[in-house]
C-alpha cells in the first residue's frame, strides 16, 4: 500500500513586544525647614560692674617673661608720637585686603596702636598688627582707649598668617584693676571687629571684667547698638578678670562670631564672671567653630550668658552649620528675663556643666534675674538636622532646674539630649520642659526616650505626630538620667527592579535602599508585597493606613519578609501586573552622655510604593510538525505541545496556511466522490486550563478560535495541537506536500 507524507512548517507571529525588565526608584518627599530667630530690641536693665575708666596706682608691676610669641616692652608717653598713617588709596598690604572705605594703619607697637585709636580723621579704621602689643596697663597705670569710629583690629600681620596678641599689661595675681576698662565705646551704632587675635598668655594671664570692649558713657544705660564681630580669636585667660564680653551699659548690642574661636577662662577663683553679659543678641555665624570654657563662679555670677543690661532678654543663635561647644564650670546656662536659643540647620550646640567654681545642687537652664526672680523662661528652637546636647556632668548637681519652664520647638533635628551624671533624684526639677514637634514630615515621627539609671537601652518611647507635644517634669523623670528626642527612621527611597525572561519573572526589592538619618545602624528591613492596595485611605501615613499595613498577613500578601540589616529581597514567579510594595526599617544608635553608654532604636513608617512587573511573552512550540497516512480516509498526527513560558496569560490561534509550489496533493474544504489527490486538513487546539478544545479548518481559518494558556507559574500553562483530516487517494506512490502554518500568540484579555 502506498503512503502519503506531509511536512508542515510552523511560523509564529507575536502581536505585542516582549519586555524583559523594568526598574523604578520610589522616593518619599522630603520636607525642609529652618529656624528663624526673632530679634526684637527690648531695653532692660541689669546690674553691672561699676567701672573707673582711668585709674592710677602706686603698686609695683611684676614683670615676667612670656614663653609665647609676646613682646614685653616699656612704653613711653605719647606726646611726641607721630600718627602712623598710610595713603588713603592703599587697599592691600601684602596678603591683607582692606575693606572698601577703611583707612589702613600699620601697628608696630603700643604707641602706634594708641595713636591710631585716637585719630578722628577717618570714619572707618583698619588697624593691622605687625607684632604683639601690651595694652591697658601702661606706665604703672590703667590707660583706657576709646573707639571713635568703625574699627577693625586685625592681628594677622602683613601676610595675613599670624595671630598676634593683645595682652593686658597687669600681671600680678592680686586682682587690682580687675574691673578696669581697657577699651570702650561711648558712641552709638559703631561696628567693631577683633580679627586674628590672641588674648592672654603665660606671661600675661589677666584681663578685666569690662571685657574686650565696654559700652560706657557716664554710668547710665544708653542705646549703644554696638555691632561687635569676633573672628578667629584665641582668648586664654588663666588669671583674673576673665570676662570676654560685658555690655552692661549699652542696650541693643550684638556679638557675631565668625571663623574659628576659642575662649577659655580657666581660673576657678572669684574674679571671673560670665562669658557674655549685657548683650541683647549673640550670633554664631554660619560654619563658624567656637569653644567656650568658663570655670570661675563669684557670688551671683552663675551663668554663661546674662541678658541685656543684665536684667533683660537674650537671644543666642547658631546659624547654619555653626558649632558651639561650652564647658561650664559655673552652674547655669542663662541668667535673663527671657532666654532664647536658636540652633539652625545642621548646627551643633554641645553644652556641658563640669566641676568648677559652681557648687549649687542644681543647674538652671535660666536662673532668671539676680535678686529678682528664681528662674526664667527659656525657648529652644532647634532646626533641621541640628544637634543639641545638654550634659550635666557636675558631681554636686543632682538635676536640671526648669524654674521658669522650658519650651523646645523641634523642627526635624538630628537629636536633642539632656543627661546628668548624678544618679540621685530626678532628671528635671522645678518646672516643665515641653517638646513641640514643628516639622511637617509626614513620613516620620518625633520620638522621645528616657534612660533609667543602670539601664543600657533607652525605653519609654513617646511618639509625636505633626504638631503634637509632650511635657516632662520631676514627676515623670524620677530616677531618669537621660532624655533623648530624635526623629524616627525613615525610608528615604527604595529601589524595585524586575527581571523577566523565559520561565523567570522576578521582583527585586532593596538593591538600593536609603535610610535616614545615615548615622544610625540599620537593624532590620521588612517588606510586604500585595496585589491590592492595603492603604485604608488616601493618606498612606495616616494612623489607619499604617495600622492596616501592619496587620496585613497571610493570603492577602504575596510576600511578608523581615531581614537583618539592609538586605535585598527577591520574589520569584510573579504574574505580570502592578504590585503594591511596603517597606519598613528599624535602626539603632549607640550614644554616650554623662559617662553612660546606651542604645536607642526607632522604627519607621511603612513606605508605600508600587511597581509593575511588565508582561513577557515566551512560548514553546515545535518548528516542524508532520503527519502521514498509509491509506485513504481519515488521518491524525501525533500531539505537539504548546507551552507558555511567559508571565502573562496568552491566546494561541492559527492565522494562515500557505501552500508550497511543488505540493503533490490539494487541500479542499470537503472531499467529493470524484476527488483525486485531495485532502482536508484541520487543526485541533487543546488546553488543560478550563478543558479548552477548538477545531479549526486550515482551508478556511477562523482566527477567533484559540485556546488560552496560563503563565508559567500557574497551573494550566500547557496546551497542545493535532493535525487531522481525510485523504481522497488514489494510492499511487508517496505524495508529499509542504505548508507554512502561521500562529498568532498574544496576551489574553
C-alpha positions as CSV (number, residue, x, y, z in Angstrom):
1,X,0.0,0.0,0.0
2,X,1.3,3.4,-0.9
3,X,1.9,6.0,1.8
4,X,1.4,9.8,1.7
5,X,3.7,12.1,3.6
6,X,3.0,15.7,4.7
7,X,5.5,18.1,6.2
8,X,4.2,21.2,8.0
9,X,6.5,24.2,8.9
10,X,5.2,26.5,11.6
11,X,5.6,30.2,11.8
12,X,4.8,32.1,15.0
13,X,3.6,35.7,14.9
14,X,3.7,37.7,18.1
15,X,1.5,40.7,18.2
16,X,2.9,42.5,21.3
17,X,6.5,43.4,22.1
18,X,8.4,41.5,24.7
19,X,9.6,43.4,27.8
20,X,12.1,41.8,30.0
21,X,12.9,44.2,32.8
22,X,11.7,47.4,34.4
23,X,13.3,49.4,37.1
24,X,12.0,52.2,39.2
25,X,13.1,54.0,42.4
26,X,10.3,55.4,44.5
27,X,11.2,58.3,46.8
28,X,9.1,59.8,49.6
29,X,9.0,63.6,49.5
30,X,11.3,65.5,51.9
31,X,10.3,68.4,54.0
32,X,12.7,71.2,54.7
33,X,12.5,73.8,57.4
34,X,14.7,76.3,59.0
35,X,14.8,78.0,62.4
36,X,14.4,81.8,62.2
37,X,15.3,83.9,65.2
38,X,13.4,87.0,66.1
39,X,15.4,90.0,67.1
40,X,13.0,92.5,68.7
41,X,15.1,95.1,70.5
42,X,13.9,95.3,74.1
43,X,15.7,97.6,76.6
44,X,16.0,96.2,80.1
45,X,18.3,96.8,83.0
46,X,20.5,94.7,85.0
47,X,23.4,95.1,87.3
48,X,26.9,96.0,86.2
49,X,30.5,96.0,87.1
50,X,31.0,99.6,88.2
51,X,34.0,100.8,86.5
52,X,36.6,103.5,86.6
53,X,37.7,104.4,83.1
54,X,41.1,105.6,84.1
55,X,43.0,104.8,87.3
56,X,46.5,105.1,88.7
57,X,48.2,103.1,91.4
58,X,51.4,103.2,93.3
59,X,51.8,99.4,93.4
60,X,54.7,97.9,91.6
61,X,54.1,95.9,88.4
62,X,55.6,92.5,88.5
63,X,57.3,91.6,85.2
64,X,57.6,88.2,83.6
65,X,58.9,86.6,80.5
66,X,56.5,85.0,78.1
67,X,57.0,81.6,76.6
68,X,54.6,82.6,73.8
69,X,55.1,85.0,70.9
70,X,54.6,88.1,73.1
71,X,56.6,91.4,73.3
72,X,57.2,92.7,76.8
73,X,58.2,96.3,76.2
74,X,58.3,99.5,78.1
75,X,56.0,102.2,76.7
76,X,56.9,105.9,76.8
77,X,54.5,108.8,76.9
78,X,52.9,109.7,73.6
79,X,53.2,113.5,73.3
80,X,55.8,113.3,70.6
81,X,54.5,110.2,68.8
82,X,53.6,110.9,65.2
83,X,50.4,109.2,64.0
84,X,51.2,106.3,61.7
85,X,49.1,106.7,58.5
86,X,49.2,105.1,55.1
87,X,47.9,106.6,51.9
88,X,44.1,106.5,51.7
89,X,44.2,104.9,48.3
90,X,46.0,101.8,49.6
91,X,43.6,98.9,49.8
92,X,46.0,96.0,50.3
93,X,49.0,95.4,52.5
94,X,50.9,92.3,51.2
95,X,48.3,89.5,51.5
96,X,45.8,91.5,53.6
97,X,42.8,93.1,51.8
98,X,41.4,96.2,53.4
99,X,37.7,96.6,53.1
100,X,36.4,99.4,50.9
101,X,36.2,102.7,52.7
102,X,38.6,101.7,55.6
103,X,41.9,103.5,56.3
104,X,44.9,101.3,57.0
105,X,47.1,101.7,60.0
106,X,50.3,99.7,60.4
107,X,50.6,98.9,64.1
108,X,54.2,98.2,65.2
109,X,53.9,98.9,68.9
110,X,51.6,100.2,71.6
111,X,52.3,103.8,70.8
112,X,51.2,103.4,67.2
113,X,48.1,101.5,68.4
114,X,47.1,104.3,70.8
115,X,47.7,106.9,68.1
116,X,45.5,105.0,65.6
117,X,42.7,104.6,68.2
118,X,42.8,108.3,69.0
119,X,42.8,109.5,65.3
120,X,39.5,111.2,64.4
121,X,40.3,111.8,60.7
122,X,38.6,108.7,59.4
123,X,35.2,107.2,60.0
124,X,36.4,103.7,59.2
125,X,39.8,102.4,60.5
126,X,41.7,99.2,59.9
127,X,44.4,98.6,62.4
128,X,46.8,95.9,61.2
129,X,49.1,94.5,63.9
130,X,52.6,93.5,62.9
131,X,53.6,92.4,66.4
132,X,52.2,91.6,69.8
133,X,51.2,94.6,71.9
134,X,50.8,95.1,75.6
135,X,47.9,97.5,76.4
136,X,45.6,98.6,79.1
137,X,48.1,98.9,81.9
138,X,50.9,101.2,80.8
139,X,53.5,103.1,82.9
140,X,52.0,101.6,86.1
141,X,48.5,102.9,85.3
142,X,45.4,102.0,83.5
143,X,45.3,103.5,80.1
144,X,41.8,103.3,78.6
145,X,41.4,103.8,74.9
146,X,38.1,104.7,73.2
147,X,36.7,103.6,69.8
148,X,35.6,106.7,67.9
149,X,34.9,105.1,64.5
150,X,34.0,101.8,62.9
151,X,37.2,99.8,63.6
152,X,38.8,96.5,62.6
153,X,41.7,95.3,64.7
154,X,43.5,92.6,62.7
155,X,46.3,90.5,64.2
156,X,47.0,88.7,61.0
157,X,50.2,90.6,60.2
158,X,51.3,91.9,56.9
159,X,51.0,88.4,55.3
160,X,47.7,87.6,57.0
161,X,49.0,84.4,58.6
162,X,49.7,85.5,62.1
163,X,47.6,85.7,65.2
164,X,49.3,88.5,67.1
165,X,48.5,89.1,70.8
166,X,46.8,91.9,72.7
167,X,47.9,91.4,76.3
168,X,46.7,93.2,79.4
169,X,49.9,94.6,81.0
170,X,49.0,94.0,84.6
171,X,50.4,90.6,85.5
172,X,50.0,90.3,89.3
173,X,47.6,87.9,90.9
174,X,46.2,90.4,93.4
175,X,43.1,91.3,91.4
176,X,44.0,95.0,91.3
177,X,42.4,96.6,88.3
178,X,40.1,93.6,87.9
179,X,37.2,95.8,86.9
180,X,39.1,98.4,84.9
181,X,38.1,99.4,81.4
182,X,40.7,98.8,78.7
183,X,38.8,99.6,75.5
184,X,35.4,101.2,75.4
185,X,32.8,102.7,73.2
186,X,30.9,105.9,74.1
187,X,29.2,106.4,70.8
188,X,26.2,104.6,69.4
189,X,26.0,102.4,66.3
190,X,29.7,101.5,65.9
191,X,30.9,98.4,64.2
192,X,33.9,96.9,66.0
193,X,35.8,93.8,64.7
194,X,38.5,91.8,66.5
195,X,40.1,89.5,63.9
196,X,43.0,87.1,64.0
197,X,44.0,87.9,67.6
198,X,45.0,86.2,70.8
199,X,44.4,87.4,74.3
200,X,46.2,86.1,77.3
201,X,49.4,84.1,77.7
202,X,51.6,82.6,80.4
203,X,53.3,85.9,80.8
204,X,50.1,87.9,80.7
205,X,47.4,85.8,82.4
206,X,45.0,88.5,83.3
207,X,42.2,90.5,81.8
208,X,39.3,92.6,83.3
209,X,35.6,92.1,83.9
210,X,34.9,95.0,81.5
211,X,35.6,92.7,78.6
212,X,37.3,93.3,75.2
213,X,35.2,96.4,74.6
214,X,32.9,98.1,77.2
215,X,30.0,100.3,76.2
216,X,30.2,103.2,78.7
217,X,29.3,106.9,78.9
218,X,28.6,108.5,82.2
219,X,27.4,105.5,84.2
220,X,23.9,105.4,82.7
221,X,22.5,103.0,80.3
222,X,22.4,104.2,76.7
223,X,21.3,102.7,73.3
224,X,24.8,101.7,72.2
225,X,23.6,99.4,69.4
226,X,27.1,98.1,69.2
227,X,27.8,95.5,66.5
228,X,30.8,93.6,67.7
229,X,32.4,91.0,65.4
230,X,34.8,88.3,66.7
231,X,36.7,86.4,64.0
232,X,39.4,83.8,64.6
233,X,40.2,84.9,68.2
234,X,42.0,82.8,70.8
235,X,41.2,84.1,74.3
236,X,43.0,82.2,77.1
237,X,42.9,83.8,80.5
238,X,44.1,81.7,83.4
239,X,44.2,84.6,85.9
240,X,41.8,87.3,87.0
241,X,39.2,89.3,85.2
242,X,38.3,86.6,82.7
243,X,35.2,88.1,81.1
244,X,35.4,88.4,77.4
245,X,32.2,90.4,76.8
246,X,30.5,92.9,79.1
247,X,27.8,95.2,77.6
248,X,26.0,96.2,80.8
249,X,25.5,99.9,79.9
250,X,24.9,99.5,76.2
251,X,21.4,98.3,75.1
252,X,20.6,96.9,71.7
253,X,24.1,95.4,71.1
254,X,25.1,92.3,69.2
255,X,28.1,90.0,69.1
256,X,28.7,88.0,65.9
257,X,31.3,85.2,65.9
258,X,32.9,84.2,62.6
259,X,35.6,81.7,61.7
260,X,37.3,79.7,64.5
261,X,37.2,81.0,68.0
262,X,38.3,79.7,71.4
263,X,37.5,81.4,74.8
264,X,39.0,79.8,77.9
265,X,38.6,81.3,81.3
266,X,40.3,78.6,83.3
267,X,40.6,80.1,86.8
268,X,38.2,78.9,89.5
269,X,38.9,81.9,91.6
270,X,36.5,84.7,92.5
271,X,37.3,87.2,89.8
272,X,35.8,85.7,86.7
273,X,32.2,86.3,85.6
274,X,30.0,85.4,82.6
275,X,31.3,84.7,79.2
276,X,29.0,87.3,77.8
277,X,26.9,89.7,79.8
278,X,24.6,92.6,78.8
279,X,24.3,91.9,75.1
280,X,20.9,91.5,73.5
281,X,21.9,89.2,70.7
282,X,24.7,86.7,70.3
283,X,25.1,85.2,66.9
284,X,27.5,82.3,65.9
285,X,27.7,82.8,62.2
286,X,27.3,80.1,59.5
287,X,30.0,77.4,59.5
288,X,31.9,79.0,62.5
289,X,33.5,76.8,65.1
290,X,33.5,78.1,68.7
291,X,34.7,76.7,72.0
292,X,33.9,78.4,75.3
293,X,35.1,77.4,78.8
294,X,34.3,79.2,82.0
295,X,35.3,78.0,85.4
296,X,35.1,80.8,88.0
297,X,31.9,81.4,89.9
298,X,31.8,84.6,92.0
299,X,28.8,85.1,94.2
300,X,25.8,85.7,91.9
301,X,27.7,85.2,88.7
302,X,26.5,81.8,87.8
303,X,25.7,81.8,84.1
304,X,27.5,81.6,80.8
305,X,25.2,84.2,79.2
306,X,23.5,87.0,81.1
307,X,20.7,89.1,79.4
308,X,20.6,92.6,78.1
309,X,21.8,95.1,80.7
310,X,22.0,92.0,82.9
311,X,18.2,92.2,83.5
312,X,16.6,91.8,80.1
313,X,16.2,89.2,77.5
314,X,18.9,87.5,75.4
315,X,18.8,85.6,72.1
316,X,21.7,83.2,71.2
317,X,21.6,82.0,67.6
318,X,23.6,79.4,65.8
319,X,23.4,79.9,62.0
320,X,23.5,77.0,59.6
321,X,26.4,74.6,60.2
322,X,27.8,76.6,63.2
323,X,29.4,74.6,66.0
324,X,29.4,75.8,69.6
325,X,30.9,73.7,72.5
326,X,30.6,75.0,76.0
327,X,32.2,73.6,79.2
328,X,30.7,75.4,82.1
329,X,32.3,75.2,85.5
330,X,29.7,77.6,86.8
331,X,26.1,76.5,87.4
332,X,23.8,77.9,84.7
333,X,23.4,78.5,81.0
334,X,21.4,81.7,81.1
335,X,20.5,84.4,83.5
336,X,17.9,86.7,82.0
337,X,14.2,87.7,82.0
338,X,13.7,85.6,78.8
339,X,16.2,83.4,77.1
340,X,16.0,82.1,73.5
341,X,18.5,79.6,71.9
342,X,18.1,79.2,68.2
343,X,20.1,76.3,66.6
344,X,19.9,76.5,62.9
345,X,20.1,73.8,60.2
346,X,23.0,71.3,60.6
347,X,24.3,73.4,63.6
348,X,25.7,71.8,66.7
349,X,25.3,73.1,70.3
350,X,27.1,71.0,72.8
351,X,26.8,72.2,76.4
352,X,28.3,70.6,79.5
353,X,28.4,71.6,83.1
354,X,31.7,70.4,84.6
355,X,33.3,70.6,88.0
356,X,34.5,74.1,88.7
357,X,33.7,77.1,90.8
358,X,29.9,76.5,90.7
359,X,28.8,74.4,93.6
360,X,25.0,74.7,93.6
361,X,23.0,71.5,93.8
362,X,21.0,72.1,90.6
363,X,21.9,73.5,87.2
364,X,19.5,76.0,85.7
365,X,18.6,76.4,82.1
366,X,17.8,80.0,83.0
367,X,18.4,81.3,86.6
368,X,16.4,84.5,85.9
369,X,17.2,88.0,87.1
370,X,19.5,88.2,90.0
371,X,17.8,89.1,93.3
372,X,14.5,89.5,91.4
373,X,13.4,86.1,90.1
374,X,14.3,82.5,90.7
375,X,14.4,81.1,87.2
376,X,13.2,82.5,83.9
377,X,11.5,81.1,80.8
378,X,13.7,79.5,78.1
379,X,12.9,78.7,74.5
380,X,15.0,76.3,72.4
381,X,14.3,76.4,68.6
382,X,16.1,73.5,67.0
383,X,16.3,73.3,63.2
384,X,16.7,70.6,60.7
385,X,19.4,68.1,61.4
386,X,20.7,70.2,64.3
387,X,22.2,68.5,67.3
388,X,21.7,69.9,70.8
389,X,23.3,68.2,73.8
390,X,22.9,69.2,77.4
391,X,25.1,67.2,79.7
392,X,25.1,67.9,83.5
393,X,28.4,66.4,84.5
394,X,28.9,68.4,87.7
395,X,29.2,65.9,90.5
396,X,27.3,68.2,93.0
397,X,24.4,68.9,90.7
398,X,21.5,66.5,91.1
399,X,19.2,67.7,88.3
400,X,18.4,70.3,85.6
401,X,16.3,73.1,87.1
402,X,13.5,74.2,84.9
403,X,12.2,77.0,87.0
404,X,10.5,79.4,84.6
405,X,9.8,76.5,82.3
406,X,11.5,75.5,79.1
407,X,9.9,75.1,75.7
408,X,11.7,73.0,73.0
409,X,10.5,73.6,69.4
410,X,11.9,70.7,67.4
411,X,11.9,71.2,63.6
412,X,13.3,67.9,62.4
413,X,16.5,68.0,64.5
414,X,19.2,65.3,64.4
415,X,18.8,64.9,68.2
416,X,18.2,66.8,71.4
417,X,19.6,65.3,74.6
418,X,19.5,66.1,78.3
419,X,21.6,64.0,80.7
420,X,23.2,64.1,84.1
421,X,26.0,62.3,85.9
422,X,24.4,62.3,89.4
423,X,22.1,59.3,89.7
424,X,20.0,60.7,92.6
425,X,16.6,62.4,92.4
426,X,15.0,63.4,89.1
427,X,16.3,64.5,85.7
428,X,14.3,67.7,85.9
429,X,13.1,69.7,88.8
430,X,11.2,72.9,89.5
431,X,9.3,73.3,86.2
432,X,8.2,71.8,82.9
433,X,10.0,71.0,79.7
434,X,7.6,70.9,76.8
435,X,8.6,69.4,73.4
436,X,6.7,70.8,70.4
437,X,7.1,69.0,67.1
438,X,7.3,71.7,64.5
439,X,8.3,69.9,61.3
440,X,5.8,68.8,58.6
441,X,7.4,65.5,57.6
442,X,4.5,63.1,57.5
443,X,6.9,60.1,56.7
444,X,8.3,60.1,60.2
445,X,7.5,60.8,63.8
446,X,9.3,62.6,66.7
447,X,10.4,60.1,69.3
448,X,11.3,60.8,73.0
449,X,13.0,58.2,75.1
450,X,14.3,58.2,78.7
451,X,17.0,56.2,80.3
452,X,16.8,55.0,83.8
453,X,20.0,54.8,85.9
454,X,21.8,51.5,85.3
455,X,20.0,50.7,82.0
456,X,21.8,50.3,78.8
457,X,18.9,50.8,76.4
458,X,16.6,53.8,76.3
459,X,13.0,53.0,76.9
460,X,9.5,54.5,77.3
461,X,9.2,55.8,73.7
462,X,6.8,58.6,73.2
463,X,5.9,59.2,69.5
464,X,4.8,62.7,68.3
465,X,2.9,63.2,65.1
466,X,2.9,66.6,63.4
467,X,2.1,69.5,65.8
468,X,1.9,67.2,68.8
469,X,3.6,68.0,72.1
470,X,4.9,66.2,75.2
471,X,5.8,67.6,78.6
472,X,8.3,66.4,81.2
473,X,8.6,67.4,84.9
474,X,10.1,66.0,88.0
475,X,7.0,63.7,88.3
476,X,7.8,61.7,85.1
477,X,11.6,61.8,85.2
478,X,12.1,60.2,88.6
479,X,15.3,58.1,88.6
480,X,15.8,59.0,84.9
481,X,19.3,60.1,83.9
482,X,18.8,60.9,80.2
483,X,16.1,62.1,77.9
484,X,16.5,62.0,74.1
485,X,14.4,63.5,71.4
486,X,15.1,62.4,67.8
487,X,13.1,61.7,64.7
488,X,12.3,58.1,63.9
489,X,13.9,56.4,61.0
490,X,12.6,56.9,57.5
491,X,12.9,55.1,54.2
492,X,14.0,57.9,52.0
493,X,14.0,55.7,48.9
494,X,13.9,52.1,48.0
495,X,14.5,50.5,44.6
496,X,12.3,48.0,42.9
497,X,13.5,46.2,39.8
498,X,12.1,43.4,37.7
499,X,13.7,40.6,35.6
500,X,11.5,38.9,33.0
501,X,12.7,36.1,30.8
502,X,11.5,32.6,29.8
503,X,10.4,30.9,33.0
504,X,11.6,33.9,35.0
505,X,9.5,36.8,36.5
506,X,11.3,38.3,39.4
507,X,10.7,41.4,41.6
508,X,13.9,42.6,43.4
509,X,13.4,44.9,46.3
510,X,16.1,46.9,48.1
511,X,19.1,46.7,45.8
512,X,19.3,50.4,46.7
513,X,17.7,51.4,50.0
514,X,18.5,54.8,51.5
515,X,17.6,55.2,55.2
516,X,17.6,58.5,57.0
517,X,19.3,59.5,59.1
518,X,22.5,57.9,58.0
519,X,24.5,58.0,61.3
520,X,22.5,55.1,62.7
521,X,22.8,51.3,62.2
522,X,20.1,49.7,60.2
523,X,18.9,46.7,62.3
524,X,16.0,45.3,60.2
525,X,14.2,45.7,56.9
526,X,10.7,44.4,56.4
527,X,9.0,44.1,53.0
528,X,5.4,43.4,52.3
529,X,4.1,42.8,48.7
530,X,0.4,42.7,47.8
531,X,-1.7,42.5,44.7
532,X,-4.2,45.1,46.0
533,X,-3.7,48.4,47.9
534,X,-3.5,48.0,51.6
535,X,-3.8,51.7,52.3
536,X,-7.1,52.4,54.1
537,X,-7.5,56.0,52.8
538,X,-5.8,58.5,50.6
539,X,-3.0,59.1,53.1
540,X,-0.5,56.2,53.4
541,X,0.9,57.8,56.6
542,X,-2.3,58.1,58.4
543,X,-2.8,56.1,61.6
544,X,-5.4,53.9,60.0
545,X,-3.3,53.2,56.9
546,X,-0.2,52.4,58.8
547,X,-2.3,50.0,61.0
548,X,-3.8,48.3,58.0
549,X,-0.4,47.7,56.5
550,X,1.0,46.5,59.8
551,X,-1.9,44.0,60.3
552,X,-1.9,42.6,56.8
553,X,-0.8,38.9,56.6
554,X,-1.5,35.5,55.1
555,X,-3.2,35.2,51.7
556,X,-3.6,38.9,51.3
557,X,0.1,39.2,50.7
558,X,2.5,37.8,48.0
559,X,5.4,38.3,50.4
560,X,6.0,39.3,54.0
561,X,9.6,39.2,54.9
562,X,11.8,40.7,57.6
563,X,15.6,40.7,57.0
564,X,18.5,41.6,59.2
565,X,20.2,44.8,58.3
566,X,19.9,46.1,54.7
567,X,19.4,43.0,52.6
568,X,17.7,42.9,49.2
569,X,14.8,40.6,48.7
570,X,13.6,38.8,45.6
571,X,10.2,37.4,44.9
572,X,10.0,34.8,42.1
573,X,7.4,33.6,39.6
574,X,5.2,36.6,39.6
575,X,2.3,37.2,37.2
576,X,2.7,40.4,35.2
577,X,0.7,43.1,36.9
578,X,1.1,46.1,39.3
579,X,2.2,45.2,42.8
580,X,1.8,47.3,46.0
581,X,5.1,47.4,47.9
582,X,5.5,48.3,51.6
583,X,8.9,48.8,53.3
584,X,9.7,49.5,56.9
585,X,13.0,49.7,58.7
586,X,14.3,49.6,62.3
587,X,17.5,51.4,63.3
588,X,19.7,51.8,66.3
589,X,22.3,54.2,67.6
590,X,24.8,54.0,70.5
591,X,25.3,57.2,72.4
592,X,27.4,58.2,75.3
593,X,26.2,61.0,77.6
594,X,27.4,62.0,81.1
595,X,29.6,58.9,81.3
596,X,26.9,56.4,80.3
597,X,26.8,54.5,77.1
598,X,23.4,53.3,75.9
599,X,21.5,52.4,72.8
600,X,18.2,53.6,71.4
601,X,16.2,52.3,68.5
602,X,13.4,53.7,66.3
603,X,11.0,52.2,63.7
604,X,10.0,53.9,60.5
605,X,6.6,54.3,59.0
606,X,5.7,51.9,56.2
607,X,6.7,53.5,52.9
608,X,4.1,52.7,50.3
609,X,5.1,52.4,46.6
610,X,4.1,50.4,43.5
611,X,6.0,48.5,40.9
612,X,4.7,46.9,37.7
613,X,6.1,43.6,36.5
614,X,5.9,44.0,32.8
615,X,4.5,41.2,30.7
616,X,6.9,39.0,28.8
617,X,5.5,36.6,26.1
618,X,7.6,33.5,25.6
619,X,6.1,30.3,24.1
620,X,7.5,26.9,23.4
621,X,6.2,25.4,20.0
622,X,7.7,23.0,17.6
623,X,9.2,24.5,14.5
624,X,8.1,21.5,12.4
625,X,5.1,19.1,12.5
626,X,4.4,16.1,10.3
627,X,1.7,13.6,9.6
628,X,1.4,10.5,7.4
629,X,-1.4,8.4,6.1
630,X,-0.7,4.8,4.8
631,X,-4.2,4.6,3.2
632,X,-7.1,6.7,2.1
633,X,-9.5,8.1,4.6
634,X,-9.1,9.7,8.0
635,X,-5.6,10.5,9.4
636,X,-4.3,12.2,12.6
637,X,-0.8,13.4,13.6
638,X,0.8,13.0,16.9
639,X,0.1,15.6,19.5
640,X,2.5,18.6,19.7
641,X,3.0,20.7,22.9
642,X,2.4,24.4,23.2
643,X,3.8,25.7,26.5
644,X,3.5,29.3,27.9
645,X,7.0,30.2,29.3
646,X,6.0,33.9,30.0
647,X,4.4,35.6,33.0
648,X,1.1,36.6,31.4
649,X,-1.8,34.6,30.0
650,X,-1.7,34.2,26.2
651,X,-4.2,33.3,23.5
652,X,-2.9,30.9,20.8
653,X,-4.7,30.7,17.5
654,X,-4.0,29.9,13.8
655,X,-4.0,32.8,11.3
656,X,-2.8,31.5,8.0
657,X,-1.7,28.4,6.0
658,X,0.4,28.9,2.9
659,X,0.9,26.2,0.1
660,X,4.3,25.3,-1.4
661,X,4.5,25.4,-5.2
662,X,5.5,21.8,-5.6
663,X,2.8,20.2,-3.5
664,X,1.6,16.8,-4.8
665,X,-2.0,17.0,-3.4
666,X,-4.5,19.7,-2.9
667,X,-6.3,20.8,0.3
668,X,-10.0,21.2,0.0
669,X,-12.8,22.2,2.3
670,X,-14.7,18.9,1.6
671,X,-13.9,15.7,-0.3
672,X,-16.2,14.7,-3.2
673,X,-16.9,11.3,-4.8
674,X,-14.6,12.2,-7.7
675,X,-11.8,13.7,-5.7
676,X,-8.3,12.8,-6.7
677,X,-5.2,13.6,-4.7
678,X,-7.1,15.9,-2.4
679,X,-7.3,16.1,1.4
680,X,-9.0,18.1,4.1
681,X,-6.8,19.4,7.0
682,X,-7.9,20.7,10.4
683,X,-6.1,21.9,13.4
684,X,-7.3,20.7,16.8
685,X,-6.2,23.1,19.7
686,X,-6.5,21.9,23.3
687,X,-5.5,23.3,26.7
688,X,-5.9,21.9,30.2
689,X,-7.0,25.3,31.6
690,X,-10.8,25.1,31.6
691,X,-10.6,22.0,29.4
692,X,-10.5,24.1,26.3
693,X,-10.7,22.5,22.8
694,X,-11.1,24.1,19.4
695,X,-11.2,22.6,15.9
696,X,-10.0,25.0,13.1
697,X,-10.3,24.3,9.4
698,X,-7.0,25.2,7.8
699,X,-8.6,25.8,4.4
700,X,-11.0,28.4,5.9
701,X,-9.3,29.6,9.1
702,X,-11.4,31.3,11.8
703,X,-8.8,33.4,13.6
704,X,-11.2,33.9,16.5
705,X,-10.8,30.3,17.6
706,X,-7.9,29.8,20.0
707,X,-7.0,28.5,23.4
708,X,-5.7,30.4,26.5
709,X,-2.6,29.3,28.3
710,X,-1.9,30.5,31.8
711,X,1.5,31.9,32.9
712,X,4.3,29.5,33.5
713,X,4.0,29.9,37.3
714,X,0.3,28.8,37.2
715,X,-1.4,25.5,36.5
716,X,-2.8,25.4,33.0
717,X,0.3,26.8,31.3
718,X,0.4,23.8,28.9
719,X,-1.6,23.1,25.7
720,X,-1.3,21.0,22.6
721,X,-2.3,20.9,18.9
722,X,-3.0,18.0,16.5
723,X,-3.3,17.9,12.7
724,X,-6.2,15.7,11.4
725,X,-8.2,15.2,8.1
726,X,-9.2,12.9,5.2
727,X,-7.3,11.8,2.1
728,X,-9.1,11.0,-1.2
729,X,-6.5,8.9,-2.9
730,X,-5.8,7.2,-5.2
731,X,-2.9,5.3,-3.8
732,X,-0.2,5.7,-6.4
733,X,3.1,6.2,-4.6
734,X,4.2,8.7,-1.9
735,X,2.7,12.1,-2.3
736,X,4.4,14.9,-0.4
737,X,3.3,18.5,0.3
738,X,4.8,21.3,2.4
739,X,2.8,24.1,4.1
740,X,3.6,27.1,6.2
741,X,1.3,27.4,9.2
742,X,1.2,30.8,11.0
743,X,0.1,31.2,14.6
744,X,-1.0,34.3,16.5
745,X,0.3,34.5,20.1
746,X,-0.9,37.5,22.1
747,X,-1.8,38.5,25.6
748,X,-5.1,37.1,26.6
749,X,-7.7,39.7,27.6
